[in-house]
Structures are given as C-alpha cells and as structure tokens.
Amino acid sequence: MEALRQFAVRYLIADAAPLSARERWISALAGCLGILLIQGILTVLPAGEKLSYLLAPLGASTVILFALPHSPLAQPWSLVGGLLLSALIGYGCGLWVQPAWLAIGLALGLSIWLTALLRCMHPPGGAMAVVFAIAAQQHTVSLLTALLNAVAALIAVLAINNLMPGRRYPQCAPVRTPAVRPPRRSIRHEDLQHALEKLDTYLDVSEEDLVTIYDLATVHAHRRHERRTCGEVMSSPALSATFATELNEAWALMQEHHLHGLPVVDPAGRVIGVVTLENYLRHVAPDNGRSIGDNIRRLLRPTPTSYSDKPEVVGQIMSHHFATASVSTPLGDMLALLSAQDHPTIVPVVDAERRLAGVLTQTDLLAAIYHRQAAAAARH
C-alpha cells in the first residue's frame, strides 16, 4: 500500500498547494454564476439556435476563468484570441482538408502553434478547433457563433470576477512607470525572463505572482531560521529628540553620531514620531539664487523673533506615520520591511508600555545576519 502511495505521489498527483475552503466556495459560485450569465447573454443575442453548440468549450473555459483567475491562460487576450483564432483555424481546416481525421489533427496542431506564438494560449481553444473542423465539413456552424460565444464569456468573466470579494480581473502586467523611489523587488523582470528562457516551457502563473511567491517564501525562510527578537539586536540605548527639540540641535546630534534619523518621544518616553534627513529636506525651500547648503543653514538657524515663517522645532517636521516594533517582535518579521529599497531609515523598538527601548536599522539587520552566518560557519 505504501508503494502504491509513493507511486501516486511521484507520478500521478500534482504537487499543488491546496485551496482554502473560502477560495473553493468563491470559485464554485463564480463558475456557476458565470456559465448562467453566459447562457443568458447568448439567449438574447441574434445568432440563431445553435449557440448552445459551443457550451462544452465554454464550460472548460469557465473552469479556467473562474477557478484560476490569476492564470495567464484566463486573461482577456488569451480568452478571446485563443477561442477565435482556434475557431478560425478549425473552420479553415474543415473546409479545405480531407479526410476529417486529418483536418482535426491539423487544426489542433496549428491552433497550438499560432496561439503560443501570439501569447494567447487558452486550452479550450483546442476543443474549439476540433468542433469547428468537424462542423465546417457538415456546414452546421459559422464563425459568428465563435465570436458571440467569446464575447459572452468575456462579459461574464469581467462582471463576475470583479464582483467576487478579494478578486481583481484582468490581472495582466501593470504598466511600468518610473517612480521616484521604486520598491525593491528581490527579483526583477529581466531575471524572470532569463529564467523562463532557460526553462523553455510554459508556466501557468503570472510574473507578478512568481515574484510574490518568491518574496513570501524568502520571508518565511528567514522567519524559520531567524529565532532572535528585535530586542536582542537593536541599538540601545537609543538617542532621541523631543517635540520641542530645536532643528539645529537634532541635526547636530545626527551628524555627530552619523545617524539618518531619530525617534521623537514625549515626556514619558513614548514614541510620538520619527525625524529623518528627508524630513529636513522636505522643508528646504528651492531657491535658484542660493545653494542647497545655504537653504539648509537657513532652515537650521533659529529665528530671533517671536514669529517665524519656517519650522523651528522637531515636532513641526517629524513624520507621524512610521513603523514600530516591540522588543519581542521576531527579527524575521522585520526582514522584508528593512530590506526594501523604500525601507524606513529607523524603526523605533518599544517596550510593553510603548516607551522607547532602542532602534533597529538596516545596519543592525545586516550585522545580525552576518553574525548568525559566521556562527553557523564556525560550527561546521
């Protein structure tokens, strides 16, 4: 019995992650509503009584569209292009190729080749090619039927998937627009392209999902291996500022200790904000007649009068939205945050009463990883 189980696991059962009960119910409900909507649309379209002839290919499409909405095979171009091109090829082969068995084989092979070339592969397109190769020889169907069926399916998937909670359709690659500080990804588009070219096979997963899977797996691996807490690796005691600390005083403190930022605390020692070099630069007014250094010195210079047209203390420029950690937070939970390109300059670490206990920086993170790897190497 064990040998049979091992054989099944190795050769018969795909190593796919199980769906949650919620996702199974959503997929089942979406599929049911989708095929009902498709039939409803087809009943009102003026195309004759033979539209139901294609409900078998559309049934196969429904599984992909509503159970695998992330798949590249389920996106609009794959759906419409895969169905229509396959129907066109099947129709042509059915009219011009004899005998029927050769027309069917040729239609299926050509539809795979063309949809793969045009990046619109859709498995039910194979059924569409076979159906039209047979129907063309019997003169029982027209290409208008394929067009209306594809349009009905597209309308249904756009409506149903976008109504389902937690779903977004379509999920094609977003337009890449340059940002001021684009988020760092562990792998980039060119890395994926290189890997896929080396594999030279079709993967039924989008590029965005591949990156997400890799990032989640990497974070999980770090959490599994890293057992320390933020309290064990943080820099402590931590330098800090108060709301009323003058800008020049906080700036001098950061320059003296080579810091990129300071936590801001209230009289009880609770963290109320973070001030970084970026906070200073945001309040340096551009002036074509002065250098950036002159503008920074003007910002730091205290105003001798009671009225000022610029910030004077840290509380006026500090960030109110910032990341924090507790002394008991697992270090692995902070890896993704501090390894991103747009990571916070510092992460205040607080105790059970929300008082400042230390700070965690990218330098602390790298030092912790280095010491763990050095210790592991020494053991071996």
MONOR-V804700 format. One record per run of one state. SS is the DSSP state (A for helix, B for strand, O for the rest). FROM is the first residue (numbers start at 1). TO is the last residue. If there is no record, write none. Layout:
ss=(SS & SS)
from=(FROM & FROM)
to=(TO & TO)
This chain:
ss=(O & A & O & A & O & A & O & A & O & A & O & A & O & A & O & A & O & A & O & A & O & B & A & O & B & O & B & O & B & A & O & B & O & B & A & O & A & O & B & A & O & B & O & B & O & B & O & A & O & B & O & B & O & A & O)
from=(1 & 2 & 13 & 21 & 45 & 50 & 68 & 72 & 75 & 76 & 97 & 100 & 118 & 124 & 139 & 143 & 164 & 189 & 200 & 207 & 226 & 229 & 230 & 234 & 235 & 236 & 240 & 243 & 246 & 247 & 257 & 261 & 266 & 270 & 277 & 283 & 292 & 301 & 313 & 314 & 317 & 319 & 320 & 324 & 327 & 330 & 331 & 332 & 340 & 347 & 351 & 355 & 361 & 362 & 380)
to=(1 & 12 & 20 & 44 & 49 & 67 & 71 & 74 & 75 & 96 & 99 & 117 & 123 & 138 & 142 & 163 & 188 & 199 & 206 & 225 & 228 & 229 & 233 & 234 & 235 & 239 & 242 & 245 & 246 & 256 & 260 & 265 & 269 & 276 & 282 & 291 & 300 & 312 & 313 & 316 & 318 & 319 & 323 & 326 & 329 & 330 & 331 & 339 & 346 & 350 & 354 & 360 & 361 & 379 & 380)
